[in-house]
Amino acid sequence: MTTTQPYPPGTKWTWTGRQYRTPPFAEELVLHWEPNGSPLSDDYLPEEADALKLWRRWVDECADRAHWDWPALYRPGEVPILWSVTTPKVVGVFEFAPHAVDRRGAAAPRIRENFLTHYTDPVHARPASG
């Protein structure tokens, strides 16, 4: 799974949950990107569907989906990229990235529930200087 890490590897952040009193998290955070419709392969094991079959299914079902649903917002072939905040192992935290715009079905772009809806702002967890 490909992720983007805008900070050097090993950079840790601390944050807490907004709804439940949890101990502070102290982990690395990364951005995970995913073309809209990519989870369709989640239903298959590698031996059940080859890459060409999955690609054809994705093209048929997803490549123009945004244009069909919202032609004023997307041209044919444009595929929305969904961005999420997670950890390098994609375990535990997985929420939409803050400020990721959801243009679907709205006259004006809107911000959907995201990492900052559920957690406090991450703060750089600098090691104590000695």
N, C-alpha and C positions, 0 to 999 in steps of 0.2 A: 504494500500500500504506500503510495507516494504522499509525502507531506512536505510542507514548506516551513522552514524554521528561520525567521528573520533575525534571530540572535545566535551567538555562538553556541554550539552544542554544550550541554551541561548547565546552561543558564537556567536557574530555578526561580520560580515565582511563588508567592504565597497569596492565598485568597480563602474566603470562607463562603459557606452556603448562606443564602438570604432567608430561606424558609425554615431551616432546621438548624439547631445549634450543633454544629459539627466541629471537630478539631480543625484547625487551619490546614489547608492543603499546602504542600511545598513540593512542587514538581516542575519539570520542564513542560512548556506548552508549545504546541505547533499548530499550524493551519493545515487542515485536510481539505483538498479540493475534490470535487466529484461532478462530472458532467451529469446533467439532469437525465434520469432514466437508467443510469449505470447499475443500480441494484438489481436489474432484471436478471443478471447472471447469478444472483445469490441463491436461486432455486435449483441450480445445477451443480453437480460434481464434474470435474474435468472429463471423466470417462463418459458422462452422459451427453455432453454437447461440445462439439469442437468450436474453436475460435471463429471459424467462418460462419457457422450456424448462429452463434450468438451475435456476431457483428450484423448479419443480415436481419435478425430479429430486432436489434437495437435501431438500425436504420429505418426499418419498416414502421416501428412503433414510436420512436423517440426523435429522430433527426429533425423532423419538421413539426413536432408536437407544439412547441412554443409558438411557431408561426400560425398553425391552425387555430390554436386557442386564443392568441392575442396578436392578430396580424398587424395591428398598428404599432406594436412594440418590438416584434421580431421579424426579420426577413427570413425567407426559406433557408434552412440549413443552420441558422443561428441557434446555438444550444446554450441555455443558461448554465453557469457554473455555480454550484452550491459550495459555500465555504463554511467550515466548521472549526471550532477550537477543540483540541483534544490533546492527548499526551503522545509522545513519540511511539509508544506501543499501541496506541488507539484503544486504551483501556480506561475505564472509570468515567472521565469527563468527555462528553461529546455533545456540544451544543452549537447552534448556528453562530457564526462569527458576528460580533457587534458591527453595526454599520453596514452589514450586507443588505443590499436593497432588494426587496421583493417587488418586482414590477408586474407580477402576474395578476391579472384580473382587477387592477386598480387604475383609476384615472390618473392618479399621481403615485409615484413610488412611496412605499411605506417600509418602516423597519419592523420586522417580525420579532417574536420572542427570541432571545439569543442568550449567549453566555452571561451577559450582564443582567439579564432578567432573573437568573437563578443564583448568580454568584457575585461577590464584591469585585471591585477592580483589582486585578492582579498587581502586586507590588514586587519589584525586583528584590529577591531574597539574597542580598549581598552577605557574604560571610563576614562575621565579626572580625574587625582588624585587631591584631594583638600587639 
